[in-house]
Every structure is written in C-alpha cells, then in structure tokens.
Amino acid sequence: MSNTGCRKRRDVRIAIDGPAGAGKSTLARRLARELGIKYIDTGAMYRALTLKALQEGIDPSNEDMVAALAETVSIDLKRPLEDGGEQLVFLDGTDVTSLIRSPAVNRNVSLVAMHPRVREAMVEAQRRLASGSVVMEGRDIGTKVLPEAEVKIFLTADFAERVRRRCRELASRGYVPDVHEVEAEVAMRDRIDSERETDPLRPAEDSFLLDSSGMTADEVAGAVLGLCEERIGCSTGSSARWRA
Ligand code: DC
C-alpha cells in the first residue's frame, strides 16, 4: 500500500499492543486510514493458524503438530476493501476473514500462540510484512516484533468494558454471545497471553499507556493522533504531511 495523502520523508512504525477487547483494531484501523499507511493485524495470523489446526483435528496444545502446520500453511493478509475497514485474511487461498473470529477460534487461539516455535515463525513473517510505514497491532509488537517502532501504544480497558466490546463484536458477526462464556474466554486469554514464557503480553518500557475505559473511539484516536504528531510530526487529513 502506498502512503497516499502523506508526503513521507521516512518510514514510521506504530506498534499497538494490549489485551483482548481493549479496542486495538478500531484504533489501528483509524490510524492507518488517517495517516495513509498500511495496517497489519498480527492476531489474525495466529487466528488463521488456529482455524487450520481445528479444521485438521490437531490439538492446539500440541506444539510439534502446530509448529509443523505453521511451516506448511499459507496465510495471506490483504488490504481492507475500504479505507479503515477490516483486513482480509486468506488461509490456503480461501477467505477466512469472518471464520477466524468464531467462538471456537476465540477459545483456542491463545493456546496456539503460546508455543515458542509457532511464535518464532510468526514474528519472522510479521517483520517481513512490516517493511515501510505501518500500524501493527498485537501483543508483542513493541517488545519483540518492532522494538524500534517510533510510537508504541499499550491500550487497555477495564475487564467489564472489554467483555461488553467482545459481546458486541460477536453479535455484529451474527453470533449470539453468552456473556458468561465471553467473560470466561477473555479471562482465560488474559491469563495465557500474559503468563506465557515466550514474549508475554506486557507494555514495552517506552510505550505510552492508555486506558480506554469510558472513552469513545474518537477520543482514543484523537489522543493517539496527538501523540503521533508530537513524536513523529505526522499530522492527519487528506493533506497529511510528515515533518522532516
Ligand atoms: O488480537 P486478537 O484477539 O485477534 O489475538 C488473538 C490471539 O493471538 C491472542 O489471544 C494472543 C495471540 N496474539 C499473540 O500472541 N501475539 C500477537 N502479536 C497477536 C496475537
């Protein structure tokens, strides 16, 4: 994707990390659209691999099997159909953009993502995808994938709000969310993602911590765009410009 609307003087990398339901995707997509740079959702890659394991009847806890699958599977991320839209995900050539958000994938993805060999393969692929200017979201972007990112945001929100957002997201995809199940799933993912040995979820030392509880998406985007302006001198809008 080119940096349309932005006279780029140098590449800019923006890392967005945080727990499930904190609002990372909404923020990352908005930033990518406003700044005219590409957007990569790394969670989608772990989700696509999880879907493949489930389709093949592979136990998500079996590191050998899942790591072998990671070597053979083809996961392609394509730019959203419209600016600010959802990134499209293809698994072995099939569009799985919606399927990777199913409750079954939600329940199993943290188990797949905890295996060191799986992470090694994913981090390598993610670094390749991050060439040029990028907004990348995940759990270990600021600490592992792009430790040299110019702007690092660690986005959180309180548990009840994250559960509400997850339920809304599931409903918007045609599922009927059970709030207790969603609570259990978010709590489990929080625990596995932050307690795993390899690249656990934690803020990078130089990250900007933002608690989005009680904030609207516009307020969150406004705060982060302000930070981008301060840190890297990039303003927004159709006439966005990078300062030298
Ligand atoms: O952001 P998400 O909910 O789509 O991520 C799905 C899972 O993938 C998440 O529970 C942990 C894992 N993940 C990860 O370990 N590292 C990343 N960079 C992105 C996601």
Residues whose N, C-alpha, C, O or C-beta is under 5 A from the ligand:
A	BS01	DC	A20 T42 G43 A44 Y46 V109 S110 A113 E137 G138 R139 D140 R189 D193
